Amino acid sequence: MDKDSKIYIAGHNGMVGSAIWRTLSTLGFNNLIGKSSKELDLRNQQEVLDFMSQEKPEVIIDAAARVGGILANNDYPYQFIMENMQIQNNLIDAALQNNVQKFIFLGSSCIYPKLAQQPLKEDYLLTDSLEPTNEWYAIAKITGVKACEAIRKQFGKDFVSLMPTNLYGTHDNFDLNTSHVLPAMIRKFHEAKINNHAPVSLWGSGTPMREFLFVDDMARAVVFALENRLPDYLYNVGTGTDLTIKQLAETIQKIIGHKGEIIWDTSKPDGTPRKLMDVSKMHDLGWKHQIELHDGIQKTYDWFLENATTFKQVKM
């Protein structure tokens, strides 16, 4: 891949997209394109078509999505299925119409069945029912995976889907109404710490197991897919190791220095019991994560502290 190849990163202001942008810039890629949602509404098919025909990118990296945790998925099921399908379908179809040769589609491990055998292999896609709390987002992402597979099969283009495990890192979303579990915990423990180490209430039992990947490692996986023509259409991206939500909470609590009590609200849902990715396909090709969980959480908390005054209702 040429350093001056025109690369459009959809969702370049988000946590994942901005990490991809930073990584590519550091590596010397100098023709990156990004548009804010105000400049380009990816839900609008005509706007996307006009943009693609004008810019003619050689590569598209789709890191744009409406995302959120259990609460957001549960409260806004229509927006999660419809807006995500609109965004990805408009991008994929415009890429095909404008002869884009390489398209990297980013999804989520939630595309796999709720009770699938662990660790999750790419072959498990569409073999059983999904986790109800995020099936709307999952169904949208599955359609994106299959659309890219169809283009790959029918037109021979290098359209590939990368399914990351739970991502976290700098530039994450720390809004307690819409954030994922790890950044939500960072904010809760931080606010409790500065509030005389008040008790922290967390959802569920703490027993589900989760795998977490630092966002810069995800960006490096995208670069790997950019610089190589991957032989298959779907790849898991993760660490291949997991821990319980309780262990995660205790790790974050220790890093932040919170000394108070953790209260588990078992009236709230746990979600999928376990979601561990089989990442052997990526490992076999030569990619592996570099940043371990403790170091990644510390980096994320440091960034949170540097930017805390920009978050609403954070007491500093």
Stockholm file with secondary structure:
# STOCKHOLM 1.0

chainA/1-316         MDKDSKIYIAGHNGMVGSAIWRTLSTLGFNNLIGKSSKELDLRNQQEVLDFMSQEKPEVIIDAAARVGGILANNDYPYQFIMENMQIQNNLIDAALQNNVQKFIFLGSSCIYPKLAQQPLKEDYLLTDSLEPTNEWYAIAKITGVKACEAIRKQFGKDFVSLMPTNLYGTHDNFDLNTSHVLPAMIRKFHEAKINNHAPVSLWGSGTPMREFLFVDDMARAVVFALENRLPDYLYNVGTGTDLTIKQLAETIQKIIGHKGEIIWDTSKPDGTPRKLMDVSKMHDLGWKHQIELHDGIQKTYDWFLENATTFKQVKM
#=GR chainA/1-316 SS CCTTCCEEEETTTSHHHHHHHHHHHHTTCCCEECCCTTTCCTTCHHHHHHHHHHHCCSEEEECCCCCCCHHHHHHCHHHHHHHHHHHHHHHHHHHHHTTCSEEEEECCGGGSCTTCCSSBCGGGTTSSCCCGGGHHHHHHHHHHHHHHHHHHHHHCCEEEEEEECEEECTTCCCCTTTCCHHHHHHHHHHHHHHTTSCCEEEESCSCCEECEEEHHHHHHHHHHHHHSCCSSSEEEESCSCCEEHHHHHHHHHHHHTCCSCEEEETTSCCCCSEECBCCHHHHHHTCCCCCCHHHHHHHHHHHHHHHGGGSTTCCC
#=GC SS_cons         CCTTCCEEEETTTSHHHHHHHHHHHHTTCCCEECCCTTTCCTTCHHHHHHHHHHHCCSEEEECCCCCCCHHHHHHCHHHHHHHHHHHHHHHHHHHHHTTCSEEEEECCGGGSCTTCCSSBCGGGTTSSCCCGGGHHHHHHHHHHHHHHHHHHHHHCCEEEEEEECEEECTTCCCCTTTCCHHHHHHHHHHHHHHTTSCCEEEESCSCCEECEEEHHHHHHHHHHHHHSCCSSSEEEESCSCCEEHHHHHHHHHHHHTCCSCEEEETTSCCCCSEECBCCHHHHHHTCCCCCCHHHHHHHHHHHHHHHGGGSTTCCC
//
